[in-house]
Amino acid sequence: MDINTCLVTTIDSRGLALYANIVPAITSIILAGFVLRRAIDRPKAYLFAGFVGVFSLWLLANSILWNSNDYYLVAGFWSSMNYLELSFFLLLFCFFCLDVFPIISRWLSGTVLAVASVSFVINWLGQSVSGFDQAWCNMNNSEFLNSYNLWVEVVILLLILGLGIYRTFKLRNNKSELIRLCIITGSIVLFMGIFSGAEYISSNSTVYLAELYALFTLPIFILLLTIAITSYGTFRLGDTVAKALFYIFLVFSGAGFFFVTSPASLALTTIAFLMTLSFGVLLLRSYEREALIRKQVETLAGELQVTNERQETLIHFIGHEVKGFLTKDAGAFAALCDGDFGPLPEGLKPFACGALEESRRGADSVSNILKASNLKKGTVTYAKEPFDLKALVAEAVEKAKPVAEQKGLTLSFMADDASYQMTGDKQQINDHVLRNLIDNAINYTPSGSVVLSLKKPGNMYIFSVKDTGMGITEEDKKRLFTEGGHGKDSQEVNVHSTGYGLFIAKQITEAHGGTIRVESEGAWKGSTFITEFPTS
């Protein structure tokens, strides 16, 4: 009589096999479902879901191997197990790389595909197994494929461990990200190490239960991933989702007690349940702390917003008042300088004219601060109409020439014969873009030249201002177009700089669909400011 060895060799372990395979599969799928539904980082979510999908297929196939009495079904699923195993290891590696580094490079994608293709071709050619051992209801694996998978998994594990350690040294000052990275790296290394080790023992000895006992650690790996995903920002899923996941995992972990068949399985089930409970409690406590901190932050943010609004109102009030006083003073000094009250004594006129310039400069500074505030709030309106950009630049150059000549600078303007008709707010572009860039070039150039040019390549107008002045360092470039942003040594050269001029120029340029940037080789090597406007 033919004895069904598939039944005989696994009958005592079938309940254990169902629990060890089905529980990780269900918990993984639940976690992946929440990630796919709620995560903002879609590429990372898709990679994680891909890993979970292939991993769950492997668990399902493994469950069938342990519980099926059909030789053909066992043989059919067995032949694809090595390829599925390698695939989810590679997907997990790609997920880790994308998590540690913002983007997966093409060479990495190509390498992963090449590594996976070797196992795929062997399976496709039917060479993944070499025969069937009916006495043990086992397929004999290809020795080459076994060794290939093992070495690939070892290399992946070492790469993840190495990259994780490398990144921890880079993130020493970011505690939250450091904890998240340690959890992600530790949980993946734990999973890969135990899984690969158990598979190696099972395939090279008769201790097949080692594979099932190893699967008892998978809920712990999944819970560690959940903590990293929910508490430390791998994916932001929300407090309710995190708590729901914990309770689901706890129920599945506790269900293992119904499948206990031996003292060893009882010990493993108890350890897994206690670790799940411990990590879960840590997860819930971290969320309670996070919720408390979030509430405090929201309260402070509300108070800060009210304070900022009051401060802005006060700044606007003071600004308008000061601007009014300075404008009146400038009017009075202008009348004195123009002789409206008769000839001034010889020593008084230079004083009155100097006071006029200072009053105008002060009024312009206050205007810049108020302008920047209005731009930030989005309350600035633009009176857009057709105008000649070339004529506007030429006019700005003529007005700036006396100041440049007074400093001994050469100021020149070059433009071709193309038409420079554009639509925009002529006054805003003149006062806050053209004049600002020209004045800055003159102010920050102690000697040498300032060269202006206007070109029309394609559908863009390009206005550039090149000087031989103090130049701009890479550090200063980061602050240059920000609100109140100064170069490190800029105020030593121009004490009247408010730091708002380039911020305003950038806002107005972008409001017209253009861009503004700066090029410089470094300190005291000159600089070139380039503004681009669309032709239509």
C-alpha positions as CSV (number, residue, x, y, z in Angstrom):
1,M,0.0,0.0,0.0
2,D,1.3,3.4,-1.0
3,I,2.0,5.5,2.1
4,N,1.5,9.3,1.6
5,T,4.8,10.5,2.9
6,C,3.7,14.1,2.5
7,L,1.1,13.5,5.2
8,V,3.3,11.3,7.4
9,T,6.3,13.6,7.5
10,T,4.4,16.8,8.3
11,I,1.3,15.7,10.2
12,D,2.7,16.7,13.6
13,S,3.8,20.2,12.4
14,R,0.9,21.3,10.3
15,G,-0.7,23.5,12.8
16,L,2.6,25.1,13.7
17,A,3.3,25.6,10.0
18,L,0.0,27.3,9.4
19,Y,0.5,29.7,12.2
20,A,4.2,30.4,11.4
21,N,3.4,31.2,7.8
22,I,0.0,32.7,7.8
23,V,0.4,35.1,10.7
24,P,3.4,37.0,9.3
25,A,1.7,37.0,5.8
26,I,-1.5,38.6,7.2
27,T,0.2,41.1,9.4
28,S,2.6,42.1,6.6
29,I,-0.3,42.6,4.2
30,I,-2.2,44.7,6.7
31,L,0.8,46.9,7.3
32,A,1.4,47.3,3.5
33,G,-2.3,48.1,3.0
34,F,-2.1,51.0,5.5
35,V,1.2,52.2,4.0
36,L,-0.2,52.2,0.4
37,R,-3.4,54.0,1.5
38,R,-1.9,56.7,3.7
39,A,1.8,57.2,2.8
40,I,2.8,60.3,0.9
41,D,6.1,59.0,-0.3
42,R,4.7,56.8,-3.1
43,P,8.0,55.2,-4.5
44,K,9.0,54.0,-1.1
45,A,5.4,52.8,-0.4
46,Y,5.3,50.8,-3.7
47,L,8.7,49.2,-3.0
48,F,7.6,48.2,0.5
49,A,4.3,46.8,-0.8
50,G,6.2,44.9,-3.5
51,F,8.4,43.3,-0.8
52,V,5.4,42.4,1.2
53,G,3.6,41.0,-1.8
54,V,6.4,38.7,-2.8
55,F,7.2,37.7,0.8
56,S,3.5,36.8,1.4
57,L,3.6,34.6,-1.8
58,W,6.6,32.8,-0.4
59,L,4.8,32.3,3.0
60,L,1.7,31.0,1.2
61,A,3.7,28.6,-0.9
62,N,5.6,27.4,2.1
63,S,2.4,26.8,4.0
64,I,1.2,24.7,1.0
65,L,4.4,22.7,1.1
66,W,3.9,21.9,4.8
67,N,0.2,21.1,4.5
68,S,-0.4,19.6,1.1
69,N,-0.8,15.8,0.5
70,D,-0.4,16.2,-3.3
71,Y,3.1,15.3,-4.6
72,Y,2.6,17.3,-7.8
73,L,1.4,20.4,-5.9
74,V,4.4,20.2,-3.5
75,A,6.8,19.8,-6.5
76,G,5.2,22.7,-8.4
77,F,5.4,25.2,-5.6
78,W,8.9,24.0,-4.4
79,S,10.5,24.9,-7.7
80,S,9.7,28.6,-7.5
81,M,10.6,29.1,-3.8
82,N,14.2,30.0,-4.3
83,Y,13.3,32.7,-6.9
84,L,10.6,34.2,-4.6
85,E,13.0,34.3,-1.7
86,L,15.7,36.1,-3.7
87,S,13.1,38.5,-5.1
88,F,11.8,39.7,-1.8
89,F,15.4,40.0,-0.4
90,L,16.3,42.3,-3.4
91,L,13.1,44.3,-3.0
92,L,13.8,44.8,0.7
93,F,17.3,45.9,-0.1
94,C,15.9,48.5,-2.7
95,F,13.5,49.7,-0.1
96,F,16.3,50.2,2.4
97,C,18.4,52.0,-0.1
98,L,15.6,54.4,-1.1
99,D,14.9,55.0,2.6
100,V,18.6,55.8,3.4
101,F,19.2,57.7,0.2
102,P,16.5,59.8,-1.5
103,I,16.9,58.1,-4.9
104,I,17.8,54.7,-6.3
105,S,20.5,55.2,-9.0
106,R,20.3,53.5,-12.4
107,W,23.3,51.3,-11.8
108,L,21.7,49.9,-8.6
109,S,18.5,49.1,-10.5
110,G,20.4,47.5,-13.2
111,T,22.5,45.4,-10.8
112,V,19.4,44.2,-8.9
113,L,17.7,43.2,-12.2
114,A,20.9,41.3,-13.3
115,V,21.1,39.5,-10.0
116,A,17.4,38.5,-10.1
117,S,17.6,37.4,-13.7
118,V,20.1,34.6,-12.9
119,S,17.7,32.9,-10.6
120,F,14.8,33.6,-13.0
121,V,16.5,32.0,-16.0
122,I,17.4,28.9,-13.9
123,N,13.8,28.5,-12.8
124,W,12.5,29.2,-16.3
125,L,14.8,26.5,-17.7
126,G,13.5,24.0,-15.0
127,Q,16.9,23.6,-13.4
128,S,16.0,25.0,-9.9
129,V,15.5,21.4,-8.6
130,S,17.2,18.2,-9.6
131,G,14.7,15.5,-8.5
132,F,12.0,14.5,-6.0
133,D,12.6,12.5,-2.8
134,Q,9.3,10.7,-2.2
135,A,10.4,9.2,1.0
136,W,10.7,12.7,2.6
137,C,8.2,14.4,0.3
138,N,11.0,16.9,-0.7
139,M,12.5,18.3,-3.8
140,N,16.2,18.2,-4.2
141,N,17.4,21.8,-4.8
142,S,20.0,22.9,-7.3
143,E,23.2,23.1,-5.4
144,F,24.3,26.1,-7.6
145,L,21.1,28.0,-7.0
146,N,21.2,27.3,-3.2
147,S,24.8,28.6,-3.0
148,Y,24.0,31.6,-5.3
149,N,21.0,32.7,-3.2
150,L,22.9,32.3,0.0
151,W,25.8,34.4,-1.2
152,V,23.6,37.1,-2.6
153,E,21.6,37.2,0.7
154,V,24.9,37.4,2.7
155,V,26.1,40.3,0.5
156,I,22.8,42.1,0.8
157,L,22.9,41.7,4.6
158,L,26.4,43.0,4.8
159,L,25.7,46.0,2.5
160,I,22.6,47.0,4.6
161,L,24.6,46.7,7.8
162,G,27.5,48.7,6.3
163,L,25.3,51.4,4.8
164,G,23.3,51.6,8.1
165,I,26.5,52.1,10.2
166,Y,27.8,54.7,7.7
167,R,24.6,56.7,7.8
168,T,24.5,56.6,11.6
169,F,27.8,58.4,11.7
170,K,26.4,61.0,9.3
171,L,23.3,61.6,11.5
172,R,24.8,61.9,14.9
173,N,23.2,65.3,15.5
174,N,19.7,64.2,14.4
175,K,18.5,62.0,17.3
176,S,15.0,61.1,15.9
177,E,16.4,60.2,12.4
178,L,19.2,58.2,14.1
179,I,16.8,56.1,16.1
180,R,14.6,55.5,13.1
181,L,17.6,54.4,11.0
182,C,18.8,52.1,13.8
183,I,15.4,50.5,14.0
184,I,15.1,50.0,10.3
185,T,18.6,48.7,9.9
186,G,18.4,46.4,13.0
187,S,15.1,44.9,12.1
188,I,16.0,44.2,8.5
189,V,19.4,42.7,9.5
190,L,17.6,40.6,12.2
191,F,15.0,39.4,9.7
192,M,17.6,38.6,7.0
193,G,20.0,36.9,9.3
194,I,17.5,34.6,11.0
195,F,15.6,33.9,7.8
196,S,18.7,33.0,5.8
197,G,20.3,31.1,8.6
198,A,17.2,29.0,9.1
199,E,16.8,28.3,5.4
200,Y,20.5,27.3,5.2
201,I,20.1,24.9,8.1
202,S,16.9,23.4,6.7
203,S,18.3,22.9,3.2
204,N,21.6,21.4,4.5
205,S,20.3,19.1,7.3
206,T,17.2,17.3,8.3
207,V,16.2,19.9,10.9
208,Y,13.3,21.3,8.8
209,L,11.5,22.6,11.8
210,A,14.3,25.3,12.2
211,E,12.6,27.1,9.3
212,L,9.2,27.2,11.1
213,Y,10.7,28.3,14.4
214,A,12.6,31.1,12.6
215,L,9.3,32.4,11.3
216,F,8.2,33.0,14.9
217,T,10.5,36.0,14.9
218,L,8.8,37.6,11.9
219,P,6.0,39.4,13.8
220,I,8.7,41.0,15.9
221,F,10.4,42.2,12.7
222,I,7.1,43.5,11.4
223,L,6.4,45.3,14.6
224,L,9.8,47.0,14.6
225,L,9.2,48.1,11.1
226,T,5.8,49.4,12.3
227,I,7.4,51.5,15.0
228,A,9.9,53.0,12.5
229,I,7.1,53.6,10.0
230,T,4.6,55.2,12.4
231,S,6.7,56.8,15.1
232,Y,9.8,57.9,13.3
233,G,8.6,59.1,9.9
234,T,9.5,56.3,7.4
235,F,5.8,56.8,6.5
236,R,3.4,59.1,8.3
237,L,0.3,57.1,8.9
238,G,-1.3,58.8,11.9
239,D,-1.9,57.9,15.6
240,T,-5.1,55.9,15.1
241,V,-3.5,53.7,12.4
242,A,-0.4,53.0,14.6
243,K,-2.6,51.9,17.6
244,A,-4.8,49.8,15.4
245,L,-1.7,48.1,13.9
246,F,-0.4,47.3,17.4
247,Y,-3.6,45.7,18.6
248,I,-3.9,43.7,15.4
249,F,-0.3,42.4,15.7
250,L,-0.9,41.6,19.4
251,V,-4.0,39.5,18.6
252,F,-2.1,37.6,15.9
253,S,0.8,37.0,18.2
254,G,-1.4,35.8,21.0
255,A,-3.2,33.4,18.5
256,G,0.0,31.4,18.4
257,F,-0.9,29.8,21.8
258,F,-3.6,27.9,20.0
259,F,-1.0,26.2,17.7
260,V,1.4,25.1,20.4
261,T,2.4,21.5,19.9
262,S,5.7,21.2,21.9
263,P,7.7,22.9,24.7
264,A,9.9,24.6,22.1
265,S,6.9,26.1,20.2
266,L,5.4,27.2,23.5
267,A,8.7,29.0,24.5
268,L,8.9,30.7,21.1
269,T,5.3,31.7,21.1
270,T,5.7,33.2,24.6
271,I,8.8,35.1,23.7
272,A,7.3,36.5,20.5
273,F,4.1,37.5,22.4
274,L,6.1,39.2,25.2
275,M,8.3,41.1,22.7
276,T,5.3,42.2,20.7
277,L,3.7,43.4,23.8
278,S,6.8,45.2,25.0
279,F,7.5,46.9,21.7
280,G,3.8,47.8,21.4
281,V,3.7,49.4,24.8
282,L,6.8,51.4,23.8
283,L,5.0,52.4,20.6
284,L,1.9,53.6,22.4
285,R,3.9,55.5,25.0
286,S,5.9,57.2,22.3
287,Y,2.7,58.3,20.6
288,E,1.3,59.6,23.9
289,R,4.5,61.7,24.3
290,E,4.3,62.8,20.7
291,A,0.6,63.8,21.1
292,L,1.4,65.8,24.2
293,I,4.4,67.5,22.4
294,R,2.2,68.1,19.3
295,K,-0.5,69.8,21.5
296,Q,2.1,72.0,23.1
297,V,3.6,72.9,19.7
298,E,0.1,73.7,18.3
299,T,-0.6,76.0,21.3
300,L,2.7,77.7,20.9
301,A,2.2,78.0,17.2
302,G,-1.2,79.7,17.8
303,E,0.3,82.1,20.3
304,L,3.2,82.8,17.9
305,Q,0.9,83.5,15.1
306,V,-1.1,86.0,17.2
307,T,2.2,87.6,18.3
308,N,3.5,87.8,14.7
309,E,0.2,89.4,13.5
310,R,0.5,92.0,16.2
311,Q,4.2,92.6,15.4
312,E,3.4,93.0,11.7
313,T,0.7,95.5,12.5
314,L,3.1,97.4,14.7
315,I,5.9,97.3,12.1
316,H,3.5,98.6,9.4
317,F,2.3,101.4,11.7
318,I,5.9,102.4,12.7
319,G,7.1,102.0,9.1
320,H,4.4,104.2,7.6
321,E,4.9,106.8,10.3
322,V,8.7,106.9,9.9
323,K,8.4,106.9,6.1
324,G,6.0,109.8,6.4
325,F,8.4,111.8,8.6
326,L,11.4,111.0,6.3
327,T,9.5,112.0,3.2
328,K,8.5,115.3,4.8
329,D,12.1,115.9,5.8
330,A,13.3,115.0,2.3
331,G,10.8,117.5,0.9
332,A,12.0,120.3,3.2
333,F,15.7,119.6,2.4
334,A,14.9,119.4,-1.3
335,A,13.3,122.9,-1.1
336,L,16.4,124.3,0.7
337,C,18.8,122.7,-1.9
338,D,16.7,124.0,-4.8
339,G,16.8,127.5,-3.4
340,D,13.0,127.8,-2.9
341,F,13.7,129.8,0.3
342,G,16.5,131.9,-1.3
343,P,20.2,131.3,-1.5
344,L,21.7,129.3,1.4
345,P,24.9,130.3,3.2
346,E,28.0,128.6,1.7
347,G,28.5,126.1,4.5
348,L,24.8,125.2,4.8
349,K,24.0,124.0,1.3
350,P,26.3,120.9,1.4
351,F,24.7,120.0,4.8
352,A,21.2,120.4,3.5
353,C,21.9,118.3,0.3
354,G,23.6,115.6,2.3
355,A,20.6,115.5,4.7
356,L,18.4,115.2,1.6
357,E,20.2,112.1,0.4
358,E,20.2,110.5,3.9
359,S,16.4,111.2,4.2
360,R,15.7,109.6,0.8
361,R,17.9,106.6,1.6
362,G,16.1,106.1,4.9
363,A,12.7,106.4,3.2
364,D,13.8,103.8,0.7
365,S,15.0,101.4,3.4
366,V,11.7,101.7,5.2
367,S,9.8,101.2,1.9
368,N,11.8,98.0,1.2
369,I,10.9,96.5,4.6
370,L,7.2,97.4,4.1
371,K,7.4,96.0,0.5
372,A,8.9,92.8,1.6
373,S,6.2,92.3,4.2
374,N,3.5,92.9,1.7
375,L,5.1,90.5,-0.8
376,K,5.3,87.9,1.9
377,K,1.6,88.3,2.7
378,G,0.7,88.3,-1.0
379,T,-1.0,91.7,-0.9
380,V,1.1,93.3,-3.7
381,T,-0.8,93.9,-6.9
382,Y,0.8,94.4,-10.4
383,A,-0.3,96.8,-13.0
384,K,0.9,94.9,-16.1
385,E,1.1,96.6,-19.5
386,P,3.3,96.5,-22.6
387,F,6.6,98.3,-22.3
388,D,10.1,98.4,-23.9
389,L,12.5,96.6,-21.6
390,K,15.6,97.8,-23.5
391,A,14.5,101.4,-23.1
392,L,13.8,100.9,-19.5
393,V,17.3,99.4,-18.8
394,A,18.9,102.3,-20.8
395,E,17.1,104.8,-18.7
396,A,18.2,103.1,-15.5
397,V,21.8,103.1,-16.7
398,E,21.7,106.9,-17.4
399,K,20.4,107.6,-13.9
400,A,23.1,105.4,-12.3
401,K,26.0,106.9,-14.3
402,P,26.7,109.9,-12.0
403,V,27.1,107.7,-8.9
404,A,29.4,105.2,-10.8
405,E,31.5,108.1,-12.2
406,Q,31.8,109.6,-8.8
407,K,33.3,106.2,-7.6
408,G,35.6,106.0,-10.6
409,L,33.8,103.0,-12.1
410,T,33.2,102.3,-15.7
411,L,29.4,101.6,-16.3
412,S,28.5,100.3,-19.7
413,F,25.4,98.7,-21.4
414,M,25.3,96.3,-24.3
415,A,22.2,95.1,-26.2
416,D,21.5,93.8,-29.7
417,D,18.9,95.2,-32.1
418,A,16.2,92.7,-31.2
419,S,12.8,93.9,-30.0
420,Y,12.4,93.8,-26.2
421,Q,8.7,94.5,-25.9
422,M,7.3,92.7,-22.8
423,T,4.2,92.9,-20.6
424,G,4.6,93.5,-16.9
425,D,4.6,96.1,-14.2
426,K,7.1,98.6,-15.6
427,Q,7.5,100.6,-12.3
428,Q,8.0,97.5,-10.1
429,I,10.6,96.0,-12.5
430,N,12.4,99.3,-12.8
431,D,12.5,100.2,-9.2
432,H,13.0,96.8,-7.5
433,V,14.8,94.7,-10.1
434,L,16.8,96.8,-12.6
435,R,17.7,99.6,-10.3
436,N,18.4,97.3,-7.4
437,L,20.8,95.1,-9.3
438,I,22.6,98.1,-10.8
439,D,22.9,100.0,-7.5
440,N,24.1,96.8,-5.8
441,A,26.8,96.3,-8.4
442,I,28.0,99.9,-8.0
443,N,27.8,99.8,-4.1
444,Y,29.8,96.5,-3.9
445,T,32.5,97.3,-6.5
446,P,35.2,99.5,-5.0
447,S,37.0,99.8,-8.3
448,G,36.9,98.5,-11.9
449,S,33.7,98.2,-14.0
450,V,30.1,97.3,-14.1
451,V,28.8,95.8,-17.4
452,L,25.2,95.4,-18.2
453,S,23.9,93.3,-21.1
454,L,20.5,92.4,-22.5
455,K,20.0,89.4,-24.8
456,K,17.1,87.6,-26.4
457,P,18.0,83.9,-27.0
458,G,14.8,82.1,-28.0
459,N,11.7,83.0,-25.9
460,M,13.6,84.6,-23.0
461,Y,14.9,88.1,-22.2
462,I,18.1,87.8,-20.3
463,F,19.3,90.8,-18.3
464,S,22.7,90.5,-16.6
465,V,24.8,92.7,-14.4
466,K,28.5,91.8,-14.2
467,D,30.9,93.6,-11.8
468,T,34.5,93.3,-10.7
469,G,33.6,93.8,-7.0
470,M,33.8,91.8,-3.8
471,G,32.3,88.6,-5.2
472,I,30.0,86.1,-3.4
473,T,31.0,83.0,-1.5
474,E,29.0,79.7,-1.7
475,E,27.9,80.3,1.9
476,D,26.6,83.7,1.0
477,K,24.7,82.5,-2.0
478,K,22.4,80.4,0.2
479,R,21.2,83.6,2.1
480,L,21.3,86.1,-0.8
481,F,17.7,86.0,-2.0
482,T,16.1,85.3,1.4
483,E,14.2,87.8,3.5
484,G,16.7,90.1,5.3
485,G,19.6,87.9,4.0
486,H,23.0,89.5,4.0
487,G,26.4,88.4,2.7
488,K,28.9,87.7,5.5
489,D,30.9,90.9,4.9
490,S,28.3,92.9,2.9
491,Q,27.4,95.4,5.6
492,E,31.1,96.3,6.0
493,V,31.0,97.6,2.5
494,N,27.4,99.0,2.4
495,V,26.3,99.9,5.9
496,H,22.8,101.0,4.7
497,S,21.9,97.5,3.3
498,T,18.6,96.1,4.7
499,G,19.0,92.7,3.1
500,Y,15.5,93.0,1.5
501,G,16.5,94.3,-1.9
502,L,17.3,91.0,-3.6
503,F,14.4,89.3,-1.8
504,I,12.0,91.8,-3.3
505,A,13.7,91.5,-6.7
506,K,13.3,87.7,-6.6
507,Q,9.6,87.9,-5.7
508,I,8.8,90.5,-8.4
509,T,10.8,88.6,-11.0
510,E,9.0,85.3,-10.2
511,A,5.6,87.0,-10.2
512,H,6.3,87.9,-13.9
513,G,7.2,84.2,-14.7
514,G,11.0,84.8,-14.6
515,T,14.0,83.7,-12.6
516,I,16.9,85.4,-11.0
517,R,20.3,83.9,-9.9
518,V,23.9,84.9,-9.2
519,E,27.2,83.5,-10.5
520,S,30.5,84.1,-8.8
521,E,33.8,82.3,-8.4
522,G,34.3,83.5,-4.8
523,A,35.3,86.4,-2.6
524,W,36.7,89.4,-4.5
525,K,36.4,87.7,-7.8
526,G,33.4,89.7,-9.0
527,S,29.8,88.5,-9.6
528,T,27.2,88.3,-12.3
529,F,23.5,88.6,-11.5
530,I,21.3,87.1,-14.2
531,T,17.5,87.8,-14.6
532,E,15.4,86.1,-17.1
533,F,11.9,87.1,-18.2
534,P,9.7,85.2,-20.7
535,T,9.0,87.1,-23.9
536,S,5.2,86.5,-23.6
